[in-house]
Amino acid sequence: MSRIGKKIIIIPENVQITISENILSVKGPKGELSRTLHPKITVVINENELSVHVKNPEVKSEKSLWGLYGSLIHNMIVGVTEGFEKKLEVNGVGYKVALSGDKLVLNVGFSHPIEFQLPKEIKGEVEKNIITITGIDKQLVGQVAADIRKIRKPEPYKGKGIKYFDEVIRRKAGKAAAKGA
């Protein structure tokens, strides 16, 4: 049995879940998300509880789908009630970030500023050198944060670049340290 898949998901009072054909829709105070269900997955709703089942729990591929869809549905419920957020930190002399409308303007050491268009489902905030990405879709929030980080990855010698707020960059010694040995 899948340990994650067999867990019962509690549905909060302010969340409505509907299943039509093979599409699961979750509607809450922050918005609405929908996902197409795999044909081997069945979702059962009892009052304020939701459970995910598969046709053959002994088959490894179906067991993995069981846990996957349990996590995806749970993340959808958390997204429409609380939302998700990722923070990025910009480090470097002269590195600046500004938000103009729905575009991030990044000055991160290139000869020109980089404009990053945020998707309409994602909201961005900039406070000094911290970029905060928020939204209701966990996958989309993570992907946008990864795309922004990819513009200028942190380098290990001086630590310049864009990194996740809680990320630790392992620093390397430069040439001067190698000569002294």
C-alpha positions in Angstrom: 0.0 0.0 0.0 1.0 3.5 -0.6 1.6 5.3 2.7 0.8 8.8 1.2 -2.0 7.5 -1.0 -4.0 5.8 1.8 -4.0 8.9 4.0 -7.4 10.6 4.2 -7.4 14.2 3.1 -9.5 16.6 5.3 -11.5 19.1 3.2 -11.7 22.5 4.9 -15.2 24.1 5.2 -14.5 26.9 2.8 -13.3 24.5 0.0 -15.5 23.0 -2.6 -14.4 19.9 -4.6 -16.2 18.7 -7.7 -15.5 15.7 -10.0 -16.9 15.8 -13.5 -15.9 13.0 -15.9 -12.2 12.8 -15.2 -11.5 16.3 -14.0 -11.1 17.3 -10.3 -11.8 20.9 -9.5 -10.9 22.5 -6.2 -12.4 26.0 -5.4 -11.5 28.0 -2.4 -11.1 31.6 -1.1 -7.9 32.2 -3.1 -9.0 30.8 -6.4 -9.8 27.7 -8.4 -7.5 24.8 -9.6 -8.4 21.8 -11.7 -6.5 18.6 -12.7 -7.2 15.7 -15.0 -7.2 12.4 -13.1 -5.5 9.3 -14.4 -7.9 6.6 -15.6 -6.6 4.2 -12.9 -7.3 6.7 -10.1 -10.7 7.0 -8.3 -11.5 9.8 -5.8 -14.2 9.3 -3.2 -15.6 12.2 -1.3 -17.5 11.6 2.0 -18.8 14.8 3.7 -15.5 16.6 4.6 -13.1 13.8 3.8 -11.5 12.8 0.5 -9.7 9.5 -0.3 -7.8 8.4 -3.3 -8.0 4.7 -4.5 -6.4 2.7 -7.3 -7.7 -0.4 -9.1 -4.8 -2.7 -8.3 -2.8 -1.6 -5.2 -0.2 -4.4 -5.7 1.0 -3.1 -9.1 4.0 -0.8 -8.6 3.1 1.8 -11.2 -0.4 2.2 -9.8 0.9 2.4 -6.3 3.1 5.3 -7.3 0.2 7.0 -9.0 -1.8 6.6 -5.7 0.7 8.5 -3.7 1.3 11.1 -6.5 -2.4 12.0 -6.8 -2.8 12.0 -3.0 0.0 14.7 -2.8 -1.3 16.6 -5.8 -4.8 16.9 -4.4 -3.5 17.9 -1.0 -1.3 20.6 -2.6 -4.4 21.9 -4.5 -6.4 22.2 -1.3 -3.5 24.0 0.5 -3.0 26.2 -2.5 -6.6 27.5 -2.7 -6.8 28.1 1.1 -3.3 29.4 2.0 -1.3 29.7 -1.2 2.4 29.0 -1.8 5.4 31.3 -1.7 9.1 31.2 -2.7 11.7 33.8 -1.8 14.8 34.6 -3.8 17.7 36.7 -2.8 19.9 38.8 -5.2 23.5 39.2 -4.1 26.2 41.2 -5.8 27.6 44.7 -6.1 25.3 46.8 -8.3 22.8 44.0 -8.7 19.2 45.4 -8.5 15.7 44.2 -9.0 12.6 46.2 -9.7 9.0 45.2 -10.4 7.2 47.2 -13.1 3.6 46.0 -13.6 3.9 42.2 -14.1 7.5 42.3 -15.2 10.6 41.8 -13.1 13.5 44.0 -14.3 16.8 42.5 -13.2 20.2 44.2 -13.3 22.5 41.4 -12.5 25.8 42.1 -14.1 24.9 41.8 -17.8 25.4 44.8 -20.2 21.6 45.2 -20.3 18.7 44.8 -17.9 16.8 41.4 -18.1 13.0 41.7 -18.2 11.2 38.6 -16.8 7.5 38.4 -17.6 5.5 36.9 -14.7 2.6 34.6 -15.6 -0.8 36.0 -14.8 -1.5 33.5 -12.0 1.7 34.5 -10.2 2.2 37.6 -8.1 5.7 39.1 -7.4 6.9 41.5 -4.7 10.3 43.1 -4.5 11.7 44.4 -1.2 15.3 45.6 -1.5 17.2 42.5 -2.7 14.5 39.9 -1.9 12.0 38.7 -4.6 8.9 37.0 -3.3 6.9 34.8 -5.7 3.3 33.8 -4.6 0.5 31.9 -6.2 -2.0 29.0 -5.6 -0.3 26.4 -7.9 2.7 24.9 -6.2 4.3 23.6 -9.3 4.0 26.9 -11.1 5.4 28.9 -8.2 8.4 26.6 -8.0 8.9 26.7 -11.8 8.8 30.5 -12.0 11.3 30.8 -9.0 13.6 28.3 -10.7 13.4 30.3 -14.0 14.3 33.5 -12.2 17.2 31.8 -10.4 18.5 30.4 -13.8 19.0 34.0 -15.1 22.1 34.4 -12.9 22.9 31.3 -10.8 25.0 32.0 -7.6 28.7 31.4 -8.2 30.8 29.7 -5.5 33.7 32.2 -5.3 32.0 35.5 -4.3 28.5 34.3 -3.9 27.1 36.7 -6.5 23.9 35.8 -8.3 20.3 34.9 -7.5 19.7 32.2 -4.9 16.8 30.9 -2.9 16.4 32.7 0.4 17.2 29.6 2.5 19.8 28.2 0.1 23.4 27.8 1.4 26.1 28.4 -1.2 29.3 26.4 -0.5 32.1 28.8 -1.0 35.4 27.9 -2.7 38.8 29.3 -2.0 40.2 31.3 -4.9 43.6 31.3 -6.6 45.3 33.1 -3.7 44.5 30.2 -1.4 46.0 27.7 -3.9 49.3 29.7 -4.2 49.9 29.7 -0.5 49.9 25.9 -0.3 
